[in-house]
Every structure is written in C-alpha cells, then in structure tokens.
Amino acid sequence: DTAVSQTPKYLVTQMGNDKSIKCEQNLGHDTMYWYKQDSKKFLKIMFSYNNKELIINETVPNRFSPKSPDKAHLNLHINSLELGDSAVYFCASSPYDRNTGELFFGEGSRLTVL
Amino acid sequence: RKEVEQDPGPFNVPEGATVAFNCTYSNSASQSFFWYRQDCRKEPKLLMSVYSSGNEDGRFTAQLNRASQYISLLIRDSKLSDSATYLCVVIMNTGFQKLVFGTGTRLLVSP
C-alpha cells in the first residue's frame, strides 16, 4: 500500500498548456509539501500545507496553484507551462507535531515541457 | 550564497573504502540537521539525523559542527549498494518544518 502516491508519474506536454499533478497520502499526516527537483538535481520547496492551510509559499510564479481539498490530498495545477517548468515534482508529507525531519516522499512526477 | 552547500562530486571509491562528505549551511539559527539518500530516479529517503554529539548507525557516522556551520557524513567499508546521491538537509527556524535540501553529493562505489 503506497504511503504517498502521485499521479501521473510522467507527463509530456506542449508549452502554453495547463496541467495538474495529484497527490494523496494515507499516513494520517497533517502536513503536505510540493518540492521541485530540476535538471541539476536541486530539490527546492515550493509549497507546504498544514490541515488544508497554506503555511509555506516560496517564491514560485503564480502560474503554480496548489489546492488541498482535505489534509490527505495536495494537488498542484500549473498554467501556461514553460520550458523551464520541466522537472521532477515531488509530493511529501510529515506529521506536524513532531519535528523529526522525516518527510515521506512520493515517487515523483516527471514533467517534460516541449 | 545557497542556504545549504555540498560538493556535487561524483566521489568514485572502491568497495571497502571509507568516504566522507561535508555540507555547510549559512543560517546560524538552523535547528536540526539530517542526511537523506536518493537513488537514481527515485525519491529521497531519510538516512539519519545529525546530533550535536555525533551519532552512528552501523557503517554511517554523522557529525555536526555548529561553530563552523558544517555537517559531515562518514561511510565506512563502502558497499556497491551505497552508490547514490547523499543530500544534506537543514531545518530552518521558521516555526514550521521547512526542510532545505543541499544539492547532493553523488557517490559511486565500484567493485
């Protein structure tokens, strides 16, 4: 049973399109995250939600809009895709009340913008 | 200057070797420190926490030097299966668990 699952795993699309990536966790965690890993393998936080409330919003273009319908789901919608958006997007979750430093990552969604 | 910096490598070592990676962080208010491991085309996974007193987990030893703001990871008796990218991670003092990742150090262990 996958703890953090993301769909789709692979996404190839044209510039200018709009796409969404979905994430679900069955760990009962309160906090979920989106990270972007670029071609240089740098993993950078984009957003974090705690119990559906946005708590971290890094300097991300407003073409990126996260949505958390409930604490087990955090989706990422990207408008007007650009070449530079090509990356692997990782969803992750953690329990809010324990600062253990352990994030549970999904397998990643590899986005390629042509 | 990046918040967390690592030598990207790759570090090429033979099986059985001892290898060490360092990582420096810029924010002196950083609270907690960790090493993650990421295999090729996989997600990162927590390897171990780093405590001020240093800690060991089998062949892996992690140390923290707050005065110099660096963290180290030592791997003894390297195995082929240790080949991966090792990510240094720092939690910033934001009140929330905001993990900042280094760019990672790639390790290749050869027979």
Interface residues (C-beta under 8 A of the other chain):
Chain A: T31 Y35 K40 K41 F42 L43 K44 I45 S48 N50 I55 I56 F90 S94 Y96 N99 T100 G101 E102 L103 F105 G106 E107 G108
Chain B: Q31 S32 F33 F34 Q38 K42 E43 P44 K45 L46 S49 T85 L87 V89 I91 T94 F96 Q97 K98 L99 V100 F101 T103 G104
